[in-house]
Amino acid sequence: MKSTMNLSRRNFMKVSAASGGGLILGFNWLSSCKNPTSEQMAEMVDINAFVKIDTNGTVTLMAPNPEIGQGVKTALPMIVAEELDVKWEDVKIEQAGLDTEKYNRQVAGGSGSVRSSWDAFRSAGATAKLMLINAAAEIWGATPSNCYASEGAVFLKDGNKSLSYGKLVEKAASMTVPVTAPLKDISEFKLLGKRIKNVDNKDIVSGSLKYGIDTKKEGMFYAVIARPPAFGQELISYEDQDALKVNGVHQVLSYDHKVVVLANNTWSAMKGKKALKITWSDPNDLESTDEIKVKLFSALNSKNNATAKRKDGNIKKAFANAHQVVKMDFDAPFIAHNTMEPMNFFADVKENSAELYGPIQTPEGTRKKVAKLIEIPEEKISLGLTRMGGGFGRRLMSDFVEEAAMVSKLAKAPVNVIWSREDDMGGGFYRPMAKYQYRAALDKNGEIIGWHHNSAGIAGNLSRQDNFPAGAVPNFQVDTQRYDSPVSTGPWRAPNHNFIAFTEESFIDEIAHKTGKDPLAFRLHLLEKAKSNPIGNVAYDVDRYAAVLKKVADMAGWGKEKPEGVYQGIGAHFSFGSYVAEIVELEELPDQKLKINKVYCAVDCGIIINKSGAETQIEGGIIDGLGHAMFAEITLTNGQANQKNFDAYRMIKMKDIPEIEVHFIESNENPMGLGEPGLPPAGAALANAIYSATKVRLTAQPFNKSAFFI
């Protein structure tokens, strides 16, 4: 059965003739617009598009969503091409700049670009196709129902007539936009689900693709900024005589406790920065990591700042009647985003206008902040987008764009602000430090009758109150405490989910082992309880959650006899609408060190758009999850980061990456997130595999602090 998309007042569409002949179809999809909270910032996505069909039959899609490596520049036009019935080789896509008249919420984050644009982009293709069919029918004097479209042309069912889209677009541009457009049945898809190369691949590998850091315009200066070396420090004074002597340095200026060196090239700007003589405020009273741990522990046990996120039943009564109580505490360290392309942005601020250009995940919100900062109306500020060399949440923040705008205004010249690796690792935004405390009350049969999760984190809620095993436990409470610190923190890939999956899945594993139950069977038992007798509302679907667990167990041969020295651990998590279960397989080497041999992964993310892109996102998430669980940590001494580059902050290396096998569950559900869901279960499955091998339960990351790893 085919469905239709109703283009009501909430879906305003417009059509006009393209220059040189053709059809331009633009639309606003407003039905999902909400005012996001700060915690939902990473979930925000753009849900608009702009389509052009030229007289030569080429389909061009303007991509409003920033491209951050999630493959949205490939996936979104695939959706349009599918409904439009056009050859993929005839589709082109271009990155749109910020345009609040045509688009809404142009944001990349929360694995949401495809899932929030699914209906809109299907409608774009289907509506354009129907207009072309209507145009052909009018030319032939036929009824639209007697015509059909395929591979960029319209055909007459009862005859040998056909017209290409290119020959129909001018006629279609003069016709009324249909109120409804039929959508394909999923069984009719020809393109979606196939493996399609990323549209930017050729330009990336050839080096011709320009990132923000490559931006260079006439009259532009490179700007490098000396910022306070420790969180909480302030600028006292500076001397710039030696910096100005560096060949290529043009100017030195300061604002807001920062000193800026402008030069003709990055090398001169960085040399000039090193030549500055700067006096900062005394750092000795600033926070160190050990002090923050103590304060988080104090916050964890304080009821003054506690917020109850969920309360099912009565946990006090449950623990009072418990036959056994299981407890575990976990520590999450600061970690950096470490995008391959450090922060940068171009700005050219004039008296009454400004041009901004570069890599940012939140262009609309960024322009609002810049407009207020430089006192120029938003409509007088243009913001163009480049492909990003990584983001992981770092480019949700706009601090580096605001810097570029302010420096350009003060210097009265166009600038490209460039951060070094040390700048970003030493003074950027980190995933918050946090402490997690779990308690489970068990009856004499080993059933969980009470569950209490308590967390304390920097700058906000780090808990997930509606995820598994919520719904399976009659007395279930989630509390959270907030601790404010001068250390800047922000969303990091799979916000909230990235660490809590490790804590929850490790704790569930611990309960299973304490009660002598198989970890997989124990999870499936809890899911069955959530299905047969659900307690409160939950975010996940029990059957889909159970299905990925069963599938990954089948893939890995869970429970079957393994060769000596081979151990497995399981972990699963629901995030951004997708279900992911993973099994990590370890091998014990002759020196008793452990090596990751393979990771098995089962995913239910609904309909697959691009099989190649989907696999890449899941594999990348697994690698990122393993790497940060094993190696990543930022520590502070008197407010200053001890790790400022990759010599001290270890990332996962090629030699550390195991074989990965991914299976996608076939589904007719709408597509969900993929950029982040592969990451959260990875650390959990690894920790549980380590326990299987050593009977040692790891409760803090990074794991390489233990003696188990090569």
C-alpha positions in Angstrom: 0.0 0.0 0.0 1.3 3.4 -0.9 1.1 6.3 1.5 0.6 10.0 0.7 2.2 13.1 2.1 -0.2 15.9 2.8 1.2 19.3 2.1 -0.9 21.3 4.6 -0.4 24.8 6.0 2.4 23.3 8.1 4.3 22.2 5.0 4.5 25.3 2.9 5.9 24.5 -0.6 6.8 26.8 -3.4 7.7 26.3 -7.0 9.4 28.6 -9.5 11.4 28.5 -12.8 15.1 28.1 -12.5 17.5 30.4 -14.3 18.3 28.9 -17.6 15.1 26.7 -17.5 14.1 24.2 -14.9 12.1 23.5 -11.8 13.0 24.8 -8.3 11.1 23.1 -5.5 11.6 24.4 -2.0 9.8 23.3 1.1 9.6 24.0 4.8 8.8 21.0 7.0 7.7 22.6 10.3 5.7 19.9 12.0 8.6 18.7 14.2 9.9 22.1 15.2 10.4 22.6 19.0 12.2 24.9 21.2 15.1 22.8 22.5 16.4 22.9 26.1 20.2 23.1 26.6 20.2 19.3 27.3 18.5 18.7 23.9 21.0 20.9 22.0 22.8 17.9 20.6 19.5 16.4 19.5 18.5 19.4 17.3 18.6 18.8 13.5 17.7 20.7 10.4 14.5 19.6 8.7 14.4 21.6 5.4 15.5 21.2 1.9 15.8 22.9 -1.5 15.5 21.0 -4.8 16.3 22.0 -8.4 15.7 20.0 -11.5 17.4 21.5 -14.6 16.4 21.2 -18.2 19.2 18.7 -18.7 17.6 16.4 -16.1 20.1 17.0 -13.4 18.7 17.0 -9.8 20.5 19.3 -7.4 19.7 19.2 -3.7 20.9 22.0 -1.4 21.9 20.3 1.9 21.0 22.5 4.8 22.5 20.1 7.4 26.2 20.7 8.2 28.3 17.8 7.0 30.3 16.5 9.9 31.4 13.1 8.5 28.1 11.4 9.2 27.4 11.1 5.4 24.3 13.2 5.4 25.3 14.8 2.0 25.0 11.3 0.5 22.0 9.9 2.5 19.6 12.8 2.1 19.8 13.0 -1.7 19.4 9.2 -1.8 16.0 9.7 -0.2 15.0 12.3 -2.7 16.3 10.3 -5.7 14.4 7.2 -4.5 11.0 8.9 -4.4 11.8 11.0 -7.5 12.7 7.9 -9.5 15.9 9.4 -10.9 19.2 7.8 -11.7 21.7 8.3 -8.9 24.4 9.4 -11.3 22.0 12.3 -12.3 21.9 13.6 -8.7 24.1 16.3 -7.3 24.2 17.9 -3.9 25.6 21.2 -2.7 26.1 22.5 0.8 23.7 25.3 1.7 24.7 28.2 3.8 22.7 29.4 6.7 19.3 30.6 5.5 16.5 30.9 8.0 14.0 32.0 5.4 14.3 28.7 3.5 15.4 26.4 6.3 14.8 25.7 9.9 17.2 24.5 12.6 20.2 23.9 10.5 22.1 21.8 13.1 24.2 18.6 13.0 24.0 16.7 16.2 22.2 13.9 18.0 22.4 11.4 15.1 19.3 13.1 13.8 19.8 14.5 10.3 18.2 11.5 8.5 15.6 10.5 11.1 14.2 14.1 11.2 14.3 14.7 7.5 13.0 11.4 6.3 9.4 12.5 5.7 10.5 15.9 4.3 12.9 14.5 1.8 10.6 11.7 0.7 7.9 14.3 0.2 10.3 16.5 -1.9 11.0 13.7 -4.3 7.5 12.4 -4.5 6.0 15.8 -5.0 8.4 16.7 -7.7 7.8 13.4 -9.5 4.0 13.9 -9.3 4.4 17.4 -10.8 6.4 16.0 -13.7 3.8 13.3 -14.2 1.1 15.9 -14.3 3.0 17.9 -16.8 3.5 15.0 -19.1 -0.2 14.0 -18.8 -1.3 17.5 -19.8 1.1 17.5 -22.8 -0.3 14.1 -24.0 -3.9 14.8 -23.1 -3.8 11.8 -20.8 -4.8 11.2 -17.2 -1.9 11.2 -14.6 -3.0 7.8 -13.5 -2.2 6.5 -16.9 1.4 7.8 -16.6 4.4 6.6 -14.6 7.9 7.7 -13.9 11.2 5.8 -13.9 14.9 6.7 -14.1 14.4 10.3 -14.9 11.6 10.1 -17.4 7.8 9.9 -17.6 6.1 7.1 -19.6 2.6 6.7 -21.0 1.3 3.3 -19.9 -0.9 2.7 -23.0 1.6 3.8 -25.6 5.2 4.3 -26.6 5.5 7.9 -25.5 8.0 9.1 -23.0 9.5 12.5 -21.9 12.6 13.0 -19.9 12.4 15.1 -16.7 14.6 17.8 -18.4 11.9 18.3 -21.1 9.1 18.5 -18.6 10.5 20.8 -15.9 9.5 24.1 -17.6 5.9 22.9 -18.0 5.9 21.6 -14.4 7.1 24.9 -13.1 4.0 26.6 -14.4 1.6 24.1 -12.6 0.1 24.1 -9.2 1.9 22.2 -6.4 -0.2 19.0 -5.6 -1.8 18.9 -2.2 -0.8 15.3 -1.7 1.8 13.1 -3.2 1.9 9.3 -3.1 5.0 7.8 -1.5 6.5 4.5 -2.5 5.9 1.3 -0.6 9.1 0.2 1.0 9.1 -2.9 -1.1 9.4 -0.7 -4.2 12.7 0.9 -3.1 15.4 0.5 -5.7 18.2 2.8 -4.3 17.8 2.9 -0.5 19.6 0.1 1.3 22.3 -0.1 -1.4 26.0 0.6 -0.8 26.6 4.1 -2.3 30.0 5.9 -2.1 30.1 9.1 -0.1 29.7 12.0 -2.5 32.8 13.8 -1.1 35.1 10.8 -1.2 37.0 11.7 -4.4 37.6 15.2 -3.4 38.7 14.1 0.1 41.3 11.6 -1.1 42.6 13.8 -3.8 43.0 16.7 -1.4 40.8 19.0 -3.5 38.1 19.3 -0.8 38.5 22.6 1.1 37.9 22.6 4.9 37.5 25.6 7.0 41.1 25.6 7.9 41.9 26.0 4.2 39.9 29.3 3.9 42.0 32.1 2.5 40.7 35.3 1.0 42.3 38.5 -0.2 43.4 40.9 2.6 42.9 38.2 5.2 45.2 37.7 8.3 45.7 34.5 10.2 44.9 35.0 13.9 46.4 32.9 16.7 45.2 33.5 20.3 46.9 33.2 23.6 44.2 32.2 26.1 44.5 31.7 29.9 46.6 28.5 30.3 44.4 27.3 33.2 40.6 27.3 33.7 39.8 30.3 36.0 43.0 32.3 35.2 42.8 35.9 34.0 45.1 38.2 32.0 47.1 40.6 34.1 49.5 42.2 31.5 51.4 41.4 28.3 54.4 42.7 26.3 54.3 42.4 22.5 57.6 43.9 21.4 59.3 40.6 20.5 56.1 39.3 18.9 56.0 42.3 16.6 59.6 41.6 15.5 58.6 38.2 14.0 58.6 38.4 10.2 55.0 38.3 9.0 53.3 39.5 12.2 51.0 42.3 11.4 49.4 43.3 14.7 48.9 42.3 18.4 45.7 43.1 20.2 43.8 41.9 23.3 40.3 41.5 24.6 38.5 39.5 27.2 41.7 38.1 28.8 43.0 37.0 25.5 46.0 38.2 23.4 45.7 37.9 19.6 48.6 37.8 17.1 47.6 38.5 13.5 50.1 37.6 10.7 50.3 36.8 7.1 50.6 33.0 7.7 50.0 30.6 10.5 53.7 29.9 11.1 54.4 33.6 11.8 51.3 33.9 13.9 52.3 30.9 16.1 55.9 32.2 16.4 54.5 35.6 17.4 52.4 34.0 20.1 55.4 32.2 21.5 57.3 35.5 21.6 54.7 37.2 23.8 55.5 37.9 27.4 52.3 37.4 29.3 51.5 37.6 33.0 48.5 35.6 34.1 46.8 35.6 37.5 48.0 33.1 40.2 46.9 29.6 39.3 47.6 28.0 42.7 44.0 28.2 44.0 42.5 26.6 40.9 41.0 23.2 40.7 42.9 20.0 40.1 41.4 16.7 39.1 41.8 15.1 42.5 39.9 18.0 44.1 37.1 17.7 41.6 36.7 14.0 42.5 36.3 14.9 46.2 33.7 17.6 45.4 31.8 15.2 43.1 31.8 12.6 45.8 30.5 15.2 48.3 27.8 16.2 45.8 26.9 12.5 45.3 26.1 12.1 48.9 24.4 15.5 49.4 20.6 15.8 49.3 20.7 19.6 49.1 21.2 19.7 45.3 19.6 16.4 44.3 17.1 16.1 41.5 14.9 13.0 41.3 14.6 12.1 37.6 12.4 9.0 38.1 10.6 7.4 41.0 8.8 4.1 40.6 7.6 2.4 43.7 9.4 2.7 47.0 13.2 1.9 47.0 13.5 2.4 50.7 11.1 -0.4 51.4 12.7 -2.5 48.7 16.2 -2.2 50.2 14.9 -2.7 53.7 13.4 -6.1 52.6 16.3 -7.1 50.4 17.8 -10.6 50.7 21.0 -9.2 49.0 22.3 -5.8 48.0 24.7 -5.3 45.2 26.6 -2.0 45.0 29.0 -0.5 42.4 30.6 3.0 41.9 32.0 4.3 38.7 34.2 7.3 37.7 34.1 9.1 34.3 37.2 11.2 33.5 37.3 14.4 31.4 38.0 13.6 27.8 38.6 15.8 24.8 36.9 15.9 21.5 40.1 15.9 19.5 38.7 16.6 16.1 41.3 16.0 13.4 40.8 19.5 12.1 41.3 21.9 15.1 38.9 24.8 15.7 39.0 27.5 13.0 36.7 30.1 11.5 36.8 32.9 8.9 35.2 36.3 9.7 35.0 39.5 7.8 33.3 42.1 10.0 32.5 45.5 8.5 30.7 48.5 9.9 27.2 47.3 9.1 27.6 43.7 7.9 29.6 40.5 8.4 30.6 37.4 6.6 31.3 34.2 8.5 32.5 31.0 6.9 33.7 27.7 8.3 32.9 24.4 10.2 30.1 24.7 12.7 27.4 22.3 13.9 25.0 25.1 15.1 25.0 27.8 12.4 21.8 29.5 13.4 22.5 29.7 17.1 26.0 30.8 16.4 24.9 33.7 14.2 22.6 34.8 17.0 25.5 34.9 19.5 27.8 36.7 17.0 25.1 39.3 16.2 24.7 40.2 19.8 28.5 40.2 20.4 29.4 42.5 17.4 26.1 44.5 17.6 25.1 43.8 14.0 21.6 42.6 13.1 21.4 38.9 12.2 20.0 39.6 8.7 23.2 41.5 8.0 25.4 38.5 8.8 26.0 35.7 6.2 27.2 32.4 7.4 28.6 29.8 5.0 29.4 26.2 5.9 32.3 24.0 5.1 32.6 20.2 5.6 34.0 19.6 9.0 37.1 17.6 9.8 35.4 16.1 12.8 33.1 17.5 15.5 31.8 14.9 18.0 29.9 17.7 19.7 32.8 20.2 19.9 31.5 22.3 17.1 28.1 22.5 18.8 29.8 25.3 20.8 30.4 28.6 19.0 33.3 30.1 21.0 35.8 29.9 18.2 33.3 31.6 15.8 32.7 34.4 18.3 36.5 34.8 18.6 36.8 35.2 14.8 34.1 37.8 14.6 35.4 39.9 17.5 39.0 39.7 16.3 37.9 40.8 12.8 35.9 43.7 14.3 38.8 44.9 16.4 41.4 44.4 13.6 39.1 45.9 11.0 40.2 43.2 8.6 39.1 39.7 7.5 40.7 37.0 9.6 40.9 33.2 9.9 41.3 32.3 13.6 43.3 29.0 13.9 43.6 27.0 17.0 46.5 24.6 17.7 46.0 21.1 19.1 47.3 22.4 22.4 44.8 25.3 22.4 41.9 22.9 22.0 43.1 20.1 24.3 44.2 22.6 27.0 41.3 25.0 26.9 38.5 23.7 24.9 35.4 21.8 26.0 35.6 18.4 27.7 33.2 15.6 28.3 32.2 16.2 32.0 33.8 14.4 34.8 31.2 12.4 36.8 30.7 9.9 39.5 28.0 7.2 39.4 26.6 5.1 42.2 24.4 2.0 41.7 22.6 -0.1 44.3 20.3 -3.1 43.5 18.1 -4.9 46.0 17.6 -8.6 45.3 15.1 -11.1 46.7 16.0 -14.6 47.6 15.5 -15.8 44.0 18.0 -13.2 42.7 15.2 -11.0 41.2 15.9 -7.3 41.2 13.2 -5.7 43.4 14.9 -2.3 43.8 17.3 -0.2 41.7 18.8 3.1 42.7 21.0 5.1 40.4 22.7 8.2 41.8 25.0 10.4 39.8 27.0 13.7 40.3 28.4 15.5 37.3 29.8 18.8 36.2 27.2 21.1 34.7 24.1 19.0 34.4 22.2 15.7 34.3 24.2 12.7 33.2 21.6 10.1 33.9 19.2 8.2 31.6 16.0 7.6 33.5 13.8 6.0 30.8 16.3 3.4 29.4 16.7 -0.3 30.2 16.3 -1.7 32.9 13.6 0.9 33.7 10.3 -0.7 33.3 11.6 -4.1 34.5 12.1 -3.2 38.2 9.1 -2.4 40.5 11.1 0.0 42.7 13.3 2.1 40.5 14.8 5.6 41.3 17.2 7.8 39.5 18.8 10.8 41.2 21.3 13.3 39.9 23.4 16.1 41.5 25.0 19.0 39.7 28.5 20.4 40.5 29.5 23.7 38.8 33.2 24.1 37.9 35.2 26.7 35.9 36.3 23.9 33.6 34.4 24.2 30.4 32.4 21.1 29.4 29.9 20.2 26.7 28.3 17.4 24.7 30.7 14.7 23.6 29.7 12.0 21.0 26.5 10.3 22.3 26.0 12.7 25.1 25.0 11.1 28.4 24.8 7.7 26.7 28.6 7.4 26.1 29.5 6.5 29.7 26.3 5.5 31.3 26.0 2.5 28.9 29.3 1.3 30.4 28.0 1.8 34.0 24.6 0.3 33.5 25.7 -2.7 31.5 28.6 -3.4 33.8 26.3 -3.3 36.8 23.7 -5.6 35.2 26.6 -8.0 34.3 27.7 -7.9 37.9 24.3 -8.8 39.2 24.0 -11.7 36.8 27.4 -13.1 38.0 26.5 -12.5 41.6 23.3 -14.5 41.2 24.9 -17.2 39.1 23.0 -16.4 35.9 24.1 -16.1 32.3 24.5 -12.4 31.4 22.6 -12.7 28.1 19.8 -14.8 29.7 19.6 -12.3 32.6 19.1 -9.4 30.2 16.4 -11.2 28.2 14.6 -12.1 31.4 14.5 -8.5 32.5 13.2 -7.5 29.1 10.5 -10.1 29.3 9.5 -8.6 32.7 9.3 -5.1 31.1 7.1 -6.5 28.4 4.7 -8.7 30.5 4.4 -6.3 33.5 5.8 -2.9 32.5 6.5 -0.3 35.3 6.0 3.3 34.1 7.0 4.6 30.7 10.2 3.6 28.9 11.9 4.9 25.8 12.7 1.6 24.3 10.8 -1.2 22.5 11.3 -4.5 24.4 11.1 -6.8 21.3 13.5 -4.7 19.2 16.0 -4.6 22.2 15.7 -8.3 22.7 16.2 -9.0 19.0 19.6 -7.3 18.7 20.8 -9.2 21.8 19.7 -12.5 20.4 21.2 -11.8 17.0 24.6 -10.7 18.3 24.7 -13.8 20.6 24.0 -16.0 17.5 26.7 -14.2 15.5 29.3 -14.7 18.2 28.4 -18.2 19.3 27.6 -16.9 22.8 27.5 -19.7 25.3 29.3 -22.2 23.0 32.6 -23.7 24.0 35.5 -21.4 23.0 39.2 -22.2 22.5 41.4 -21.9 25.6 42.2 -18.3 26.4 39.3 -16.8 24.5 36.7 -14.8 26.5 33.6 -12.8 25.6 31.6 -9.9 27.1 28.2 -8.5 26.1 26.8 -5.0 26.1 23.7 -3.4 24.6 22.2 0.1 24.6 19.3 2.1 23.1 20.1 5.6 22.0 18.9 8.1 19.4 16.2 5.7 18.3 18.5 2.8 17.5 19.2 -0.5 19.3 22.8 -1.8 19.3 24.1 -5.0 21.0 27.8 -5.9 20.9 30.0 -8.7 22.0 33.7 -8.2 22.5 36.0 -11.3 22.1 39.3 -11.2 23.9 42.4 -13.4 23.6 44.8 -14.0 26.4 48.4 -13.8 25.2 51.3 -15.9 26.6 52.4 -13.0 28.8 48.8 -12.9 30.3 48.0 -9.6 28.5 44.7 -9.3 26.8 44.1 -8.5 23.1 40.8 -7.6 21.4 40.3 -10.2 18.6 36.9 -9.3 17.3 33.7 -7.3 17.9 30.3 -8.6 16.9 27.5 -6.1 16.5 23.8 -6.3 15.8 21.9 -3.1 15.0 18.2 -2.2 14.6 18.1 1.4 13.2 15.0 1.0 11.1 15.2 1.4 7.3 18.8 1.6 6.1 19.4 4.5 3.7 23.0 3.9 2.6 24.4 0.5 3.6 28.0 1.6 3.1 27.5 4.7 5.2 25.6 2.8 7.9 28.4 0.3 8.3 31.0 3.0 8.4 29.1 4.9 11.2 28.7 1.8 13.3 32.3 0.6 12.8 33.6 4.1 13.6 31.4 4.3 16.7 32.8 1.0 18.0 36.4 2.0 17.3 35.8 5.3 19.0 34.1 3.7 22.0 36.9 1.1 22.5 39.6 3.7 22.1 38.2 6.2 24.6 37.4 3.4 27.1 40.9 2.1 26.9 43.1 5.1 26.6 41.5 8.6 26.9 41.7 10.9 29.9 42.3 14.6 30.6 43.7 15.4 34.1 44.2 18.9 35.6 46.7 20.4 37.9 45.8 23.8 39.3 43.3 24.2 36.5 45.7 23.4 33.7 45.4 20.3 31.5 48.3 17.8 31.8 47.6 16.4 28.4 47.8 18.9 25.5 48.7 16.8 22.5 48.8 13.2 21.3 52.2 12.5 23.0 50.4 12.5 26.3 46.8 11.8 25.3 46.6 8.5 23.6 44.1 7.7 20.9 43.3 4.3 19.5 45.8 3.2 16.8 45.4 1.0 13.7 47.2 -1.8 15.5 44.6 -1.7 18.3 41.6 -2.0 16.0 40.0 -5.5 15.9 38.0 -7.2 13.2 34.4 -5.9 13.3 31.3 -7.8 12.1 28.1 -5.8 11.8 24.6 -7.1 11.1 21.6 -4.9 10.5 18.2 -6.2 11.5 15.7 -5.8 8.5 13.0 -3.3 9.4 10.2 -1.3 8.0 10.4 1.2 10.8 11.5 4.8 9.9 15.2 5.3 9.9 16.8 6.3 13.2 20.2 7.6 14.4 23.5 5.9 13.4 26.3 8.4 14.0 26.5 7.7 17.7 24.6 4.5 18.8 27.5 2.2 18.0 29.7 3.9 20.6 28.0 3.4 24.0 27.9 -0.4 24.2 31.6 -0.8 23.1 33.2 0.1 26.5 30.6 -2.0 28.3 31.1 -5.1 26.2 34.9 -4.7 26.6 34.7 -4.3 30.4 32.5 -7.3 30.7 34.8 -9.4 28.5 37.7 -8.3 30.8 35.7 -9.5 33.8 35.1 -12.8 32.1 38.8 -13.3 31.5 40.1 -12.0 34.9 37.2 -11.8 37.3 38.3 -8.2 37.9 35.5 -5.6 37.5 36.7 -2.3 36.0 34.8 0.7 37.3 36.8 3.6 36.0 38.1 4.6 32.6 40.6 4.5 30.9 41.1 0.8 31.2 44.8 0.9 30.2 45.5 1.9 33.9 45.0 -1.8 34.6 47.7 -4.4 33.9 45.6 -6.4 31.6 46.2 -4.7 28.3 48.9 -5.0 25.7 
